[in-house]
Amino acid sequence: MTRTNAPIITIDGPSGSGKGTVSRAVAHTLGWALLDSGALYRLVALAGRKAGVDLGDGQGLAALATGLDIRFGANPAGGEQIWLDGQDVSNAIRTEEAGNDASRVAVLLPVREALLERQRRFVAAPGLVADGRDMGTVVFPQAQLKIFLIAEPGERALRRYKQLKEKGLPASLPRLSEDIAERDRRDASRAVSPLRASADAVVLDSTGMTIDAVVARIMQLAKDRL
Ligand code: C5P
């Protein structure tokens, strides 16, 4: 199977909808590769901060994004590990501040264009699960299965809170609720690649569902479609 015809499942949706966890589990179950596209935006923002590039400077950040040395891997415990220019930034990119920075640089067209080809290079046999905001609409419009995962804002804030606490990172629930609302607004209202479900996506509301139930539902859809 060539890179271009390997099957793709896209999982898009707003912050805290459980996309990350669900995508990882689906990729693991199928034995497929995983693209965490949000991590790329977080890495560009972090690299921008480190290099002293203004987070509104699209051209400057795009130039930086093109040359970034990014490596995805796993630590011995099976958790995610991400290196930027040889430095372990796994925790640094997961803070709420890094998420907000990412959503700021994600509105810039030059940054999105700079990351497009890098994202498409993740396609590999036997298949790819791509997690993000515009995977089904822009990056992989040809995907065989597109999921748009949603959940009520209150539940998303609570999930995020638990996730951060588990990682030993600082978190405040009221602050997270505000951040999620602000990020939803920015992601949905931006001119380039706004957060929206592709017309051919299956919208899945995970409010009140366990991760296992969401994964099982997607696996069923994958079995029917692929
Ligand atoms: O998914 P995650 O929370 O890591 O994404 C961080 C930010 O990156 C999002 O709030 C969004 O603004 C941006 N993003 C994007 N397009 C993607 C993935 C993430 O604009 N495909």
Residues whose N, C-alpha, C, O or C-beta is under 5 A from the ligand:
A	BS01	C5P	S15 S37 G38 A39 Y41 G99 A102 S103 A106 D131 G132 R133 D134 R183 D187
